[in-house]
């Protein structure tokens, strides 16, 4: 009996070593690890730009801008490659179309020089202007494309804001593409969450609330006010 116990202990020790040596990560955990990405080589900005565009000097990407009321917004989601970001469904083509999904700490550093991650008040000013001018603070900001899930209505993009249904990375899963757009604000609620704004294909108002900071949401940048 004693020799049997010793044999069991040896077998258990070997099994423990094997368990330590193996990686039993789920696909979601692997995707989370890959949030720290390998970024493509940066390009230089061109010498001249078309009116209504800017170039991010960090990587040479060009973005359209749009003036809505007193504010100048980027008319596309940020696609600056950085750690703690994702392409929806881990597909680079989704980054090209919808921009990247950022954790909040990365979102705070995502905007190019001269632009910043908007505050709640700045988002609410955009919503108020859209309501005043178009009678709707949701449809008038949403693109006519990409809102394609059942029961979802496309936007009419009155102002050229061009909000796409870019979805999010939430609780280790990609969700809501075709149905909803989620945007970070620059305001932290506490150590775990930050405030957000959202647009949906099923309601008429701009959504508000919070999200865990390790979620992946879109970033839309606002031009700094002139001094």
N, C-alpha and C positions, 0 to 999 in steps of 0.2 A: 504493500500500500504506500509506503514511504517513497519508493522509487517511482511509483505512478504519480505522486504529487510533484516530485521534482521534475518529472517529464512534462507535466502539465504547465508548471511554472516556466520551463524553458520554452515551450510552444507558445505560451502567452506572451513572453518577452519578445520572441521573434515576430509574432503577429503585431505587437505594439510598434515595433520598429518599422514594419511594413506600412502600417497605417500612418505613421508619421511621415514616411518617405513619399507616400502617394498624395496627389492633389485631387480631392473630391469636390472641387468647386462646381457649383451649378452654373448653367449658362448665364444666368442673371448676375452672379457674382463675378464671373469672368468679364462680362460687359462692364461692370462697375470698375474693375481693375484697369480696364482699357480706357477709362475716362482720362487717364494721363496719356496723352496721345503723342504720336510722332508726327510733327508738323511738316508740310511741304516747304521747299525752299522759298524764301521770300523773294519777291520781285521788286524792281525799282518803280517808283511812280513815273508816269509819262511827263514830259516837259509841259504839255498843255492838256487841259481837261475841258470836256464839253460843259456848257452852262448847266447848272443844277446838279453837278456831281462833285464828289470829293474823292481824294485818294488817301488811303490809310498808309502812312509812311512806314509802318512796321512790316507790311507784307505786300504792298503794291496793289491791294484790292481796291476797286472803284465802286462807290455806292452812289445811288441817286438820292437827292434830297428834295423836300417839298416844304414850302412855306404855308402854314395853316394858321390864320389869324396872325398873332404876334410871334408865333413860335416857328422855328425851322427844325423839322424832324428829318431823320433819315427815312427814306421811303422803302427801305429793305431792312430785314433783320441782320444783325451782326454775324459775320462768318470768320472772325479772327480766330485762328487755331491756337489753343492754349490748353494747359492741364485742366482737368476737371470739367471737360466739355464732351459732348457727344454729337454725332450725327444720328438723326432718328433712324431706328432699326439698324444702326451701325453701317449705314449706306452713305458713302461720300456724295452720291448724287442728291440725296436729301439735303445735305449741307449746302450744295450749290443752289438749290431752289429755296429752301426754307431758312437757311442760316443754321448756326450751331445752337445747341441747348446747353446752357451754362449753369453750373452751381453758382450760388449767390456771390461767394468770394471772388470767383472768376469774373462774374458779371460786373462787379464793381470796378474791374480793371479793363473791361472789354472795349470801351469806346475809344475812338481815335482822338488825337489832340484836337482841341477846340469843341469837342462834344462830351456829353456826360450821360450817365444813367439817370433817368428822370426821377423826381420825387413824386410822392402821391399827389401833392398839389398841382404839379405840372401835368400829370396825367389827367387830373380832374379839370384843369383848365382846357385841355384838348377836348374832353367830353362835353364840357359846357358850351364851347364854341361850336362843336358839331351839332349839338341840340338846337342852339340858337339859329344857326344858318341852314340846317337841313332837316330839323325836326326829329332827328334820330342820332343818338350817340354811339350806335353799334353798326347798323348796316352801312352808314355813310363812311365808316372807316375801314370796312372789310372789303377785300378784293372780290372781284366778280368770279375768280377762279379758286379752286382747291377746296371749297366748302361743299363736299360731295357725299356725306353720309346720309342715310335715310332720314327724312323729316327735317333736314337742314336746308335753309334757304341761303343762296349766295348773297354777298353784299353788293352794293352799287357804287362803292368807291368814289364818292362825290369829290373828295379832296385830294385823291392820289396818295393816300396814306398806305394803301395796298397791304393791309394786314392779311396774311395767309393763315390757313388752319394748320399750324405747325405742330400742334400737340405738345407733349412734354415727356420727360423721363421721371417717373414717380414710383417709389417703392420697387425699384429694380425692374421696372417694365416701361416700355414705350407705349403711350396711350394717347387717344383723342385726336390723332391726325385726321383731317377732314371734317372735324367737328368743332374744335376750339383752339384758341391762341392764348397763351399765357405769357405775361411779361413781368420781369422783375422791376421793382422800384429800388431806389438807393437807400431805403429806410429799413433798418433792422427792428424787429419787434422784441426779440430777446436773443439769447445765445443760440437757440435752435431754429427760429423762424424769422422770415422777413416778409414785408408787405408786397403784394402783387396787384396787377390789374389784368383783366382778361376780356376777351371778346368771344361770343358764342353765335352759332348759327341758329339758335332757337329762342333767344330773348332779344329785347330791343335796347337794353341798357349795357353800359360797360360794367363788367363784374369787378368786385374788389374782395379782398380777404388776405390770407397769408399762405405761405408754403414753407415746408422744411428747407433749410438752406442747402441741403445736399441734393435737392431735386434739380432736374435739368429743365430750365425754362428759357424762352427767347429773350433777346436783348434788343431793344429799339432805342437808339441814341438821340438826344436832343442837343441842339447847338447851344453853346454857352452864350449867355447874355453879354452884349458889348458893354464895356465899362464906360 
